[in-house]
């Protein structure tokens, strides 16, 4: 029978590993430089508890077995693995690491950013699946921020879903830095909403993530997907739209300028201007979807005088209207502008297609 360590021991091992990694950070200039270059150097020593996994083969293995944890417990916790030769080695090595917590505040795993520069090393690596950690069911930063928010703060919550741990911390710093004075041209969101950035831990958005958010913050909170300004980021939300339609609250998409992510915005512009850019990039999900559909149709190359062409266009864009009828007027305005057609023609074509 396979040995399965007690959950309490796995949690204790991860907690000890987080403390060990955090202690290593101060001794590694390259790791501190990475945090500084991402605009999140202030996270060191804070409740975010970033750390560094040494490059040596058995640093965490040696440390934790010295504290009384067995190799079997460390294997089950995902902190070590077996090499091709069968020996135990650390799972994360030469990486800046960020602890991932469950809703009780327990460390259940880690996400690590490679600093070795090796071509065979994945840029990001997460703890493997264990009995306490499933990356499709974890959101980096959620429980930490809920635990540290002001208890009397009754403002509604807006969750920003980002791709990585450094980006979640970067958005958190934007929000904190943006409190000092209102970002130019943007009504102060701090007077109306609590912004709560969370990261997906290297996986696509799942129903488990939404279930976790419903339980933690309620089913009608506002949800914003903050996507990197690259092809993968621009395409991601379309794959997630069927799932996002199950969310009862408002959903919008913020696609950042080409080639940027939240941390880069923070470094380049500072917290207040970066927050202004992020907030200004938000668009209702179906409007963003319609824009993408029209991009693919390439209106300038269409002969919209041909009835068959118009029918093809109506069939392509009608799902946006069907999925969010409350924004029909805004969708029609966008389609009319992009297609160069009278608003009435767009509305008639869509209505006929729906019918």
C-alpha angles and dihedrals in degrees: 000000000000115000112242114190119221115270090239090060093050091050091047091050092051091047090052091047091052091053091048094050092047091053091053094055096077091057097053116074092187091058093048089047090054091055091047093049089052092050094243103101089124088068090074109103092009130110089275085071101199114187145170130254107214121238093238118103102242109021097124092035091056094043097049097041085052087057091054103266116136124231088244091057092049091049091050090048091054093240095118136023139192117264123220088270092053098250121130117252134171114276094216118045133169093001138125102238134202121196118236117214136202122227092274091057096255119144105243102167148334142248115212133197115211118240098173095085091217112154091221094053118092111240091230127027129183132198109274120250112288135166089271101034130058111162092209088061101042132083118197113231099009101110094035093057095042089052093050101041120107109275094220094050105118098173115125116261126243113195117210110202111205133175105244144025095248090053092051090053090045092055090046089055091048089055093047093045092045092059093078094074136348115278110246114270096004125099105238106269090195091072091056111027144022110234113217116184117199132175131223098226096233100310139094121267111278138190087251089062092052091046089052091051093047090053095044102042108008134266099271102052117125116264124204124184110209106200129189117252096252136094093267092052094046092050098043099078093055090059089049098047097092088054094043091056087070090063110099097206131068116295126197138168128227113194111189126221116285115291096006137113130189095268092052090050090051094052095043100045109017125243101292098047092040090054090049090054092048094049092044092052094062119112131170109269098245093048090054089046092051091050090054092048091051091048089057093046090053098212093204090064096048126099097217091180088075113089092215091055092051092050089052090051094048091050091050097049103033095083088066090057093043094050095048110023091165088071096046094121094050091046092049091049091052094047092047092051095045095044097040091231130132113268091239092057091053094048092047093049093049094045091050091049093049090048 
